[in-house]
């Protein structure tokens, strides 16, 4: 596993990221139940012909960055059992993000993305994995062991779109099973992660609301989903060498910033363009080159 992950990192290390452009989104799937066992985001589209497709140069099909989303089980700890929480913003967010990466950076990007469980033997092929709404995440003992090995061998795990103290406590309790001897660290805005590609100054509030709140925020100023979620946090786990191996963007919804980019011009310009895309690009560049 270690060799595979490090090989993927080296392939992506020389990224030369360009400025993010302003374009309208083209993806739409809806909020229905995803396919039973999807392998890629493109499989979940109603009409794949409506989505921008691209082909990587021959011979480089595997020398690409693949956005990989983790499918997980829920515990029902918050009294709202939804087995499809892993698929929030899917597949639109995954494909929009992948399209922007290949369009506006020098990266070669997989046009299909991937969906996999922690127990999937292919996990070691993906050095960067993403989880949405982990506020009701439940890991099995087997998944805990696999994820610990994955992260300590060079993998990276990003968690996004969960709000309030109750969801944080559930997610943190699961992560403490993965790393019982470690604690979260708040990543300060002075950290190079926030300035490595796009300069995201402390004066810029990086909180990205869902599209409904975001559209209304032009008039209300409200970008948080609940009273105990007013402040956005970026927190990380580090290994013994000081490498960032897991990161959580708490009290923010970057996934909606990618998924809903084409639904409202104010939302796109204020949240997708200024916050959701630049923050992800900075995170990706930083963890793949350090």
Buried (B, 14 or more C-beta within 10 A) or exposed (E): BEEBBEEBBEBBEEBEBEEBEEBEBBBBBEEEEBEEEBBBBBBBBEEEEEBBEEEBEEEEEEEBBBBBBBBBBBBEBBEEEEEBBBBBBBBBBBBBBBBBBBBBBEBBBBBBBBBBBBEBEEBBBBBBBBBBBBBBBBBEEEBBBBBBBBBBBBBBBBBBBBBBEBBBEBBBBBBEBBBEEBEBEEBEBEBEBBBBBBEBEEEBEBBBBBBBBBBBBEEEEEBBBEEBBEEBBBBBBBBEEEBBBBBBBBBBBBBBBBBBBBBBEEBBEBBBBBBBBBBBBBBBBBBBEE
